[in-house]
Amino acid sequence: MKIAVDQDKCVSSGQCVLNAAELFDQRDDDGVVVLLNDSPADNQIESARKAAAACPARAITLEE
């Protein structure tokens, strides 16, 4: 799996971090998503899916 984020779409809701803190963070100044790891380990894949599904702006895309 590969993860990509579109920072221009991000609305800083933080749902990505709540669902997968090991994969996502937020910038301190504006809360925009920061991708920590674009290739999650097998045990992180479900968290990545939850984060993408929870993103209200659909700023996270997954390539499986």
Phi and psi in degrees as GROMACS dihedral restraints (atoms count N, CA, C in turn):
[ dihedral_restraints ]
;  ai    aj    ak    al  type     phi  dphi    fc
    3     4     5     6     1  -122.6    20    10
    4     5     6     7     1   139.0    20    10
    6     7     8     9     1  -111.0    20    10
    7     8     9    10     1   139.4    20    10
    9    10    11    12     1  -133.2    20    10
   10    11    12    13     1   148.7    20    10
   12    13    14    15     1  -126.5    20    10
   13    14    15    16     1   147.5    20    10
   15    16    17    18     1  -111.4    20    10
   16    17    18    19     1    98.7    20    10
   18    19    20    21     1   -63.3    20    10
   19    20    21    22     1   -24.3    20    10
   21    22    23    24     1   -70.7    20    10
   22    23    24    25     1   -27.5    20    10
   24    25    26    27     1   -84.6    20    10
   25    26    27    28     1   -24.0    20    10
   27    28    29    30     1   -58.1    20    10
   28    29    30    31     1   134.8    20    10
   30    31    32    33     1  -109.7    20    10
   31    32    33    34     1    12.6    20    10
   33    34    35    36     1    61.5    20    10
   34    35    36    37     1    36.5    20    10
   36    37    38    39     1   -77.9    20    10
   37    38    39    40     1   -23.1    20    10
   39    40    41    42     1    81.7    20    10
   40    41    42    43     1     5.3    20    10
   42    43    44    45     1   -63.5    20    10
   43    44    45    46     1   -31.1    20    10
   45    46    47    48     1   -63.2    20    10
   46    47    48    49     1   -45.5    20    10
   48    49    50    51     1   -68.0    20    10
   49    50    51    52     1   -39.2    20    10
   51    52    53    54     1   -62.8    20    10
   52    53    54    55     1   -32.9    20    10
   54    55    56    57     1   -93.9    20    10
   55    56    57    58     1   -24.2    20    10
   57    58    59    60     1  -155.2    20    10
   58    59    60    61     1    68.9    20    10
   60    61    62    63     1   -63.6    20    10
   61    62    63    64     1   -21.2    20    10
   63    64    65    66     1   -77.6    20    10
   64    65    66    67     1   -13.4    20    10
   66    67    68    69     1  -112.2    20    10
   67    68    69    70     1   -25.4    20    10
   69    70    71    72     1  -131.4    20    10
   70    71    72    73     1   151.9    20    10
   72    73    74    75     1  -140.2    20    10
   73    74    75    76     1  -179.8    20    10
   75    76    77    78     1  -129.4    20    10
   76    77    78    79     1   144.1    20    10
   78    79    80    81     1   -65.0    20    10
   79    80    81    82     1   141.6    20    10
   81    82    83    84     1   -65.7    20    10
   82    83    84    85     1   -36.6    20    10
   84    85    86    87     1   -76.1    20    10
   85    86    87    88     1   -33.5    20    10
   87    88    89    90     1  -137.1    20    10
   88    89    90    91     1    -1.2    20    10
   90    91    92    93     1    79.4    20    10
   91    92    93    94     1     6.2    20    10
   93    94    95    96     1   -69.5    20    10
   94    95    96    97     1   144.7    20    10
   96    97    98    99     1   -58.3    20    10
   97    98    99   100     1   142.4    20    10
   99   100   101   102     1  -126.7    20    10
  100   101   102   103     1   124.8    20    10
  102   103   104   105     1   -83.6    20    10
  103   104   105   106     1   120.9    20    10
  105   106   107   108     1   -89.6    20    10
  106   107   108   109     1   -29.0    20    10
  108   109   110   111     1  -152.8    20    10
  109   110   111   112     1   117.1    20    10
  111   112   113   114     1   -87.7    20    10
  112   113   114   115     1    -5.3    20    10
  114   115   116   117     1  -128.1    20    10
  115   116   117   118     1    84.6    20    10
  117   118   119   120     1   -67.2    20    10
  118   119   120   121     1   149.5    20    10
  120   121   122   123     1   -69.2    20    10
  121   122   123   124     1   163.2    20    10
  123   124   125   126     1   -53.8    20    10
  124   125   126   127     1   -38.1    20    10
  126   127   128   129     1   -78.5    20    10
  127   128   129   130     1    -0.8    20    10
  129   130   131   132     1  -108.5    20    10
  130   131   132   133     1    -5.4    20    10
  132   133   134   135     1   -63.5    20    10
  133   134   135   136     1   -43.2    20    10
  135   136   137   138     1   -64.2    20    10
  136   137   138   139     1   -38.6    20    10
  138   139   140   141     1   -63.4    20    10
  139   140   141   142     1   -39.9    20    10
  141   142   143   144     1   -62.8    20    10
  142   143   144   145     1   -42.3    20    10
  144   145   146   147     1   -62.8    20    10
  145   146   147   148     1   -42.6    20    10
  147   148   149   150     1   -63.6    20    10
  148   149   150   151     1   -42.3    20    10
  150   151   152   153     1   -63.0    20    10
  151   152   153   154     1   -44.0    20    10
  153   154   155   156     1   -64.1    20    10
  154   155   156   157     1   -41.4    20    10
  156   157   158   159     1   -67.8    20    10
  157   158   159   160     1   -32.1    20    10
  159   160   161   162     1   -82.4    20    10
  160   161   162   163     1   -14.3    20    10
  162   163   164   165     1   -68.6    20    10
  163   164   165   166     1   114.9    20    10
  165   166   167   168     1   -68.5    20    10
  166   167   168   169     1   -21.6    20    10
  168   169   170   171     1   -97.0    20    10
  169   170   171   172     1    -3.4    20    10
  171   172   173   174     1    55.3    20    10
  172   173   174   175     1    42.6    20    10
  174   175   176   177     1   -85.8    20    10
  175   176   177   178     1    -6.2    20    10
  177   178   179   180     1  -110.5    20    10
  178   179   180   181     1   127.5    20    10
  180   181   182   183     1  -121.2    20    10
  181   182   183   184     1   145.3    20    10
  183   184   185   186     1  -119.4    20    10
  184   185   186   187     1   134.1    20    10
  186   187   188   189     1  -114.7    20    10
  187   188   189   190     1   112.6    20    10
